[in-house]
Each structure stands twice: as C-alpha cells, then as structure tokens.
Amino acid sequence: MSAVCVFCSSSLSIDERYLELAAEVGRRIASGGHSLVSGGGRVSMMGEVARAARAGGAHTLGVIPQHLVGYEVADTAADQLAVVETMRERKRLMDEAADSFLILPGGIGTLEEFFEVWTSASLGMHGKPVIVLDPWDFYRPLWQFIESMIDTGFVRAAAWQGLQRVASIEQAFAVIEAVPAGPS
C-alpha cells in the first residue's frame, strides 16, 4: 500500500467541480489500495478527498496544527489525526508519511506545500514523485511564469522536467503506482 499525500484547497468558496475532483481522487486512492495523508481538515477539497477515501476503505492520516483545528474544522473522523504545534511540523510529518505527493488546485497554502516538496525533490532530498493534477488548466499561468524563469536561468530545466504535470486522475495514479511504497 502506498501513502498518497494530497495538497489541495480548504477554501469554502470554490466551484463545485473542484470538490468533485477531490472526491474522485479520494475514491481512486481507496480503489487502488492506497492510504491518504492530508492536512487534517474536513472542509472543502481537503474534506472531500478524505471522506471519499475513507468511504472506499482507505486509511486516512490527517495532520493539522492546533491553531487551525477550529478554523479548518479538524477531520475528527480520520483514522489517525495528529494535532501538531506548527505548520512546519505538519509538513514534516506529512512528508515523512508520504510515498508520493499529489497536488490539486488550491491557494497559497497549497502552493507553499507544493513548492517545498518540488524544491526538495529537485535537490535530491527525496525521490518521491511530485504530481500536479490540473484537468482545467488552473495552473497554466504558473507554468507560464516558471517557463519564463527557466528562460532567464532562475529555474533549472531539470527541476521542471522532474515535475509530473497531468490532466487526469488515471495519469496521476499511473505515476503514483509506478513507484514502490516505502520510505525514500
């Protein structure tokens, strides 16, 4: 069983299609025999992916800072809920528990988590796949900006090539399932 860490929105004011995408990802985690590592919230996309994964029989680990327990409404239904002191501790535990990282649309928190795991992968600090699932070109402006950073020498082409950008859930899980589970 592979542990899939999903970074996504906890915003309450997003289009319904993003919530359904999160639920589909949760169902696919479960049907593939994987477990979920999440940010420990039960609202928005974060909550949808966790509920759908659990409904399909997947083990769910949520990691949430104490400060956000009330704000994000902690996923108390998680099989395992770790309440930590800081965001850095949250990310460390999520990183350690994950075999792969799947990024869905989200806001600044999602971007921060995404950039951290992508940067550490590009520096050889872990060999876990970093996959961005983007079926509606949500990240297109970001990709254009990063490509301009490659052109000006601020981002290495190898870092860009190491990032998996996909448009479908099945493409994402083809990458996830190609990597053996376990610490890397």
Residue frames relative to the residue before (quaternion, step in Angstrom):
aa qw qx qy qz dx dy dz
M 1.0000 0.0000 0.0000 0.0000 0.00 0.00 0.00
S 0.2596 -0.7675 0.5765 0.1058 3.52 -0.94 1.00
A 0.3124 -0.7373 0.5688 0.1879 3.58 -1.03 0.80
V 0.1465 -0.7987 0.5826 0.0334 3.55 -0.60 1.22
C 0.1955 -0.7632 0.6080 0.0981 3.56 -0.69 1.12
V 0.1165 -0.8003 0.5874 0.0294 3.57 -0.68 1.13
F 0.1383 -0.7463 0.6484 0.0590 3.53 -0.91 1.06
C 0.2307 0.7691 -0.5654 0.1884 3.59 -0.76 1.02
S 0.7333 -0.4618 0.3106 0.3906 3.51 -1.38 0.10
S 0.1526 -0.7335 0.6496 0.1296 3.49 -1.29 0.57
S 0.3909 0.7362 -0.4594 0.3069 3.57 1.31 0.31
L 0.4049 -0.7412 0.4917 0.2121 3.55 -0.97 0.88
S 0.7284 0.4371 -0.2342 0.4728 3.60 1.18 -0.35
I 0.4188 0.6969 -0.4831 0.3249 3.57 0.71 1.07
D 0.6609 -0.5124 0.3893 0.3860 3.53 -1.32 0.39
E 0.6073 -0.6057 0.4011 0.3217 3.55 -1.07 0.87
R 0.6052 0.5806 -0.3736 0.3963 3.63 1.02 -0.65
Y 0.6274 0.5265 -0.3416 0.4609 3.60 1.10 -0.58
L 0.6206 0.5265 -0.3358 0.4743 3.57 1.09 -0.69
E 0.6593 0.4948 -0.3070 0.4757 3.58 0.97 -0.83
L 0.6007 0.5448 -0.3586 0.4624 3.61 1.03 -0.70
A 0.6587 0.5083 -0.3060 0.4628 3.57 0.91 -0.92
A 0.6541 0.5023 -0.3147 0.4699 3.58 0.95 -0.85
E 0.6364 0.5207 -0.3286 0.4646 3.60 0.98 -0.80
V 0.6315 0.5159 -0.3294 0.4760 3.58 1.00 -0.78
G 0.6467 0.5201 -0.3197 0.4574 3.59 0.93 -0.84
R 0.6500 0.5049 -0.3140 0.4732 3.57 0.97 -0.85
R 0.6706 0.4986 -0.3000 0.4601 3.58 0.98 -0.82
I 0.5748 0.5557 -0.3741 0.4699 3.58 1.10 -0.61
A 0.6959 0.4780 -0.2715 0.4620 3.56 0.83 -1.01
S 0.7026 0.4747 -0.2937 0.4413 3.59 0.77 -0.97
G 0.6732 0.4792 -0.2931 0.4808 3.58 1.18 -0.46
G 0.5100 -0.6687 0.4089 0.3543 3.58 1.27 -0.01
H 0.4637 0.6796 -0.4367 0.3639 3.57 1.23 0.47
S 0.3411 -0.6727 0.5947 0.2783 3.53 -1.35 0.04
L 0.3869 -0.7158 0.5418 0.2106 3.54 -1.30 0.45
V 0.1060 -0.7129 0.6885 0.0803 3.50 -1.18 0.78
S 0.0591 0.8179 -0.5669 0.0783 3.58 -0.68 1.06
G 0.6658 -0.5237 0.3797 0.3719 3.51 -1.38 0.08
G 0.5663 -0.6840 0.3437 0.3053 3.57 1.24 0.27
G 0.5539 0.5854 -0.4134 0.4239 3.58 1.23 0.32
R 0.3234 -0.7607 0.5277 0.1957 3.57 -1.16 0.51
V 0.5962 0.5616 -0.3629 0.4443 3.59 1.24 0.27
S 0.8436 0.2243 -0.1647 0.4592 3.52 -1.39 0.34
M 0.8274 -0.1791 0.1417 0.5131 3.57 -1.10 -0.70
M 0.6170 0.5613 -0.3456 0.4299 3.57 1.01 -0.83
G 0.6872 0.4725 -0.2745 0.4786 3.55 0.94 -0.86
E 0.6393 0.5429 -0.3264 0.4359 3.58 0.98 -0.82
V 0.6722 0.4869 -0.3160 0.4596 3.58 0.84 -0.90
A 0.6705 0.5025 -0.3046 0.4530 3.60 0.94 -0.82
R 0.6612 0.5030 -0.3171 0.4574 3.60 0.89 -0.89
A 0.6801 0.4897 -0.2944 0.4593 3.58 0.89 -0.91
A 0.6328 0.5205 -0.3363 0.4642 3.60 1.00 -0.77
R 0.6735 0.4911 -0.2933 0.4682 3.59 0.89 -0.92
A 0.6373 0.5378 -0.3301 0.4423 3.58 0.95 -0.87
G 0.7053 0.4414 -0.2534 0.4935 3.57 1.15 -0.63
G 0.6319 -0.5772 0.3173 0.4084 3.57 1.28 0.07
A 0.4793 0.6702 -0.4448 0.3512 3.61 1.23 0.13
H 0.4656 -0.6240 0.5492 0.3037 3.55 -1.21 0.60
T 0.1106 -0.8008 0.5863 0.0523 3.59 -0.95 0.86
L 0.1187 -0.7492 0.6505 0.0385 3.50 -1.02 0.99
G 0.0644 -0.7825 0.6191 0.0169 3.56 -0.75 1.07
V 0.1027 -0.7812 0.6148 0.0349 3.56 -0.98 0.89
I 0.0922 0.8185 -0.5523 0.1288 3.57 -0.47 1.19
P 0.4432 -0.6677 0.5209 0.2941 3.60 -1.01 0.75
Q 0.6266 -0.5545 0.4035 0.3703 3.56 -1.10 0.72
H 0.6275 0.5715 -0.3244 0.4175 3.56 0.96 -0.90
L 0.7478 0.4070 -0.2112 0.4802 3.60 1.05 -0.74
V 0.3921 0.7431 -0.4798 0.2525 3.59 1.20 -0.15
G 0.7311 0.3980 -0.2379 0.5005 3.59 0.82 -0.92
Y 0.6527 0.5454 -0.3122 0.4232 3.58 0.98 -0.82
E 0.7758 0.3059 -0.1686 0.5255 3.59 0.81 -0.97
V 0.3398 -0.7334 0.5003 0.3104 3.55 1.27 -0.20
A 0.3171 -0.8121 0.4647 0.1550 3.53 0.10 1.38
D 0.4676 -0.6696 0.5173 0.2558 3.53 -1.12 0.82
T 0.0956 -0.8469 0.5226 0.0209 3.55 0.35 1.28
A 0.6027 0.5473 -0.3586 0.4568 3.60 1.26 -0.17
A 0.4187 0.7115 -0.4711 0.3106 3.61 1.25 -0.12
D 0.5552 -0.5921 0.4610 0.3586 3.56 -1.12 0.65
Q 0.7710 0.0349 0.0065 0.6358 3.52 1.14 -0.72
L 0.0164 -0.7898 0.6128 -0.0203 3.60 -0.69 1.08
A 0.1216 -0.7851 0.6063 0.0345 3.55 -0.62 1.19
V 0.1330 -0.7670 0.6248 0.0605 3.57 -0.71 1.10
V 0.0773 -0.8198 0.5668 -0.0281 3.55 -0.57 1.25
E 0.6200 -0.5793 0.3909 0.3568 3.57 -1.28 0.21
T 0.8411 0.1429 -0.0215 0.5212 3.61 0.83 -0.93
M 0.6275 -0.5127 0.4272 0.4011 3.54 -1.33 0.30
R 0.6291 0.5375 -0.3438 0.4440 3.60 0.99 -0.72
E 0.6466 0.4953 -0.3170 0.4859 3.56 1.01 -0.79
R 0.6003 0.5635 -0.3465 0.4495 3.58 1.05 -0.78
K 0.7029 0.4666 -0.2722 0.4627 3.55 0.77 -1.06
R 0.6234 0.5439 -0.3466 0.4420 3.59 0.98 -0.77
L 0.6824 0.4765 -0.2933 0.4704 3.59 0.85 -0.93
M 0.6438 0.5128 -0.3241 0.4664 3.58 0.97 -0.81
D 0.6498 0.5231 -0.3103 0.4559 3.58 0.93 -0.91
E 0.6830 0.4957 -0.2875 0.4528 3.57 0.89 -0.95
A 0.7000 0.4837 -0.2706 0.4504 3.60 1.01 -0.78
A 0.6734 0.5492 -0.2810 0.4073 3.59 1.17 -0.57
D 0.2950 -0.7065 0.6143 0.1911 3.50 -1.32 0.57
S 0.7769 0.0323 -0.0192 0.6285 3.57 1.27 -0.42
F 0.2942 -0.7364 0.5864 0.1649 3.53 -1.31 0.43
L 0.0742 -0.7888 0.6101 0.0001 3.55 -0.79 1.08
I 0.1400 -0.8077 0.5717 0.0351 3.54 -0.58 1.19
L 0.1393 -0.7586 0.6346 0.0484 3.53 -0.90 1.06
P 0.6978 -0.4175 0.3201 0.4861 3.62 -1.18 0.02
G 0.1832 0.7738 -0.5881 0.1479 3.53 -1.11 0.75
G 0.5918 -0.5917 0.4372 0.3294 3.50 -1.37 -0.05
I 0.8287 -0.2376 0.1464 0.4851 3.56 -1.18 -0.53
G 0.6160 0.5372 -0.3583 0.4512 3.61 1.06 -0.60
T 0.6432 0.5089 -0.3087 0.4816 3.56 0.99 -0.86
L 0.6556 0.5102 -0.3149 0.4591 3.58 0.92 -0.89
E 0.6462 0.5209 -0.3239 0.4541 3.58 0.95 -0.85
E 0.6652 0.4890 -0.3007 0.4775 3.60 0.91 -0.88
F 0.6368 0.5367 -0.3115 0.4576 3.56 0.98 -0.90
F 0.7021 0.4683 -0.2878 0.4526 3.58 0.73 -1.02
E 0.6352 0.5339 -0.3451 0.4386 3.60 0.99 -0.69
V 0.7170 0.4263 -0.2799 0.4753 3.62 0.79 -0.93
W 0.6222 0.5237 -0.3463 0.4676 3.60 1.08 -0.63
T 0.6475 0.5165 -0.3182 0.4612 3.60 0.92 -0.88
S 0.6904 0.4698 -0.2958 0.4638 3.59 0.81 -0.94
A 0.6188 0.5163 -0.3509 0.4769 3.61 1.07 -0.60
S 0.6792 0.5018 -0.2988 0.4446 3.58 0.90 -0.90
L 0.6859 0.4496 -0.2730 0.5029 3.58 1.23 -0.46
G 0.5313 -0.6628 0.3858 0.3600 3.59 1.29 0.12
M 0.4157 0.7254 -0.4582 0.3017 3.58 1.21 0.40
H 0.7638 -0.0007 -0.0589 0.6427 3.56 1.32 -0.19
G 0.3562 -0.7407 0.5344 0.1971 3.55 -1.24 0.48
K 0.3977 0.7296 -0.4662 0.3035 3.56 1.23 0.41
P 0.4907 -0.6680 0.4564 0.3235 3.60 -0.90 0.79
V 0.1836 -0.7268 0.6545 0.0981 3.51 -1.20 0.78
I 0.0164 -0.8242 0.5598 -0.0835 3.54 -0.42 1.31
V 0.1536 -0.7609 0.6241 0.0891 3.55 -0.92 0.93
L 0.1811 -0.7709 0.6065 0.0708 3.55 -0.67 1.19
D 0.0931 0.8226 -0.5379 0.1589 3.55 -0.38 1.31
P 0.0396 -0.8649 0.4998 0.0231 3.61 0.47 1.15
W 0.7765 0.3235 -0.1743 0.5118 3.63 1.12 -0.47
D 0.5409 -0.6620 0.3797 0.3535 3.60 1.19 0.55
F 0.1472 0.8069 -0.5453 0.1730 3.57 1.07 0.78
Y 0.7628 0.3916 -0.1901 0.4782 3.57 0.93 -0.95
R 0.3300 0.7833 -0.4856 0.2044 3.63 1.20 0.03
P 0.6716 0.4752 -0.3359 0.4587 3.67 0.78 -0.81
L 0.6261 0.5256 -0.3380 0.4664 3.60 1.05 -0.68
W 0.6476 0.5106 -0.3262 0.4621 3.60 0.93 -0.87
Q 0.6382 0.5215 -0.3308 0.4596 3.60 0.96 -0.79
F 0.6493 0.5076 -0.3143 0.4711 3.57 0.98 -0.82
I 0.6640 0.4962 -0.3082 0.4667 3.60 0.90 -0.90
E 0.6307 0.5212 -0.3407 0.4631 3.60 0.97 -0.75
S 0.6397 0.4995 -0.3347 0.4788 3.60 1.04 -0.68
M 0.6277 0.5252 -0.3304 0.4702 3.59 1.13 -0.62
I 0.6012 0.5238 -0.3518 0.4904 3.58 1.14 -0.57
D 0.6534 0.5337 -0.3032 0.4431 3.56 0.93 -0.96
T 0.7425 0.3830 -0.2206 0.5034 3.59 1.04 -0.72
G 0.5877 -0.6399 0.3378 0.3621 3.58 1.27 0.16
F 0.5234 0.6634 -0.4053 0.3489 3.61 1.22 0.12
V 0.7420 0.2232 -0.1644 0.6104 3.59 1.26 -0.31
R 0.4265 -0.7029 0.5098 0.2531 3.55 -0.90 0.95
A 0.5374 -0.6238 0.4599 0.3323 3.57 -0.98 0.82
A 0.6159 0.5585 -0.3512 0.4307 3.62 1.04 -0.69
A 0.6208 0.5258 -0.3460 0.4673 3.60 1.04 -0.68
W 0.6532 0.5168 -0.2982 0.4661 3.56 0.96 -0.90
Q 0.6807 0.4926 -0.2827 0.4626 3.56 0.95 -0.90
G 0.6536 0.5234 -0.3113 0.4494 3.60 1.14 -0.53
L 0.6017 0.5472 -0.3535 0.4621 3.58 1.25 -0.28
Q 0.2736 -0.7582 0.5722 0.1513 3.56 -0.84 1.00
R 0.0281 -0.7888 0.6136 -0.0227 3.57 -0.60 1.17
V 0.0427 0.8235 -0.5580 0.0929 3.57 -0.54 1.18
A 0.3990 -0.7357 0.5083 0.2028 3.54 -1.26 0.51
S 0.7781 0.2798 -0.1698 0.5361 3.61 1.19 -0.23
I 0.6241 -0.5450 0.4148 0.3761 3.52 -1.25 0.52
E 0.6590 0.5083 -0.3255 0.4488 3.59 0.91 -0.80
Q 0.6168 0.5198 -0.3514 0.4752 3.62 1.03 -0.66
A 0.6401 0.5241 -0.3273 0.4566 3.59 0.97 -0.83
F 0.7270 0.4353 -0.2566 0.4649 3.58 0.84 -0.93
A 0.5313 0.5791 -0.4224 0.4516 3.59 1.19 -0.24
V 0.6515 0.4867 -0.3019 0.4976 3.58 1.05 -0.76
I 0.6590 0.5247 -0.3041 0.4449 3.59 0.86 -1.00
E 0.7539 0.4262 -0.2143 0.4518 3.55 0.83 -1.01
A 0.5694 0.5804 -0.3811 0.4402 3.58 1.28 -0.06
V 0.6806 0.4559 -0.2665 0.5079 3.56 1.30 -0.32
P 0.4406 -0.6931 0.4905 0.2913 3.61 -0.80 0.90
A 0.5063 -0.6454 0.4834 0.3056 3.56 -1.10 0.72
G 0.5599 0.6019 -0.4563 0.3405 3.53 -1.20 0.48
P 0.6785 -0.5033 0.3370 0.4157 3.58 -1.22 0.31
S 0.0359 -0.7888 0.6131 0.0261 3.53 -1.13 0.71
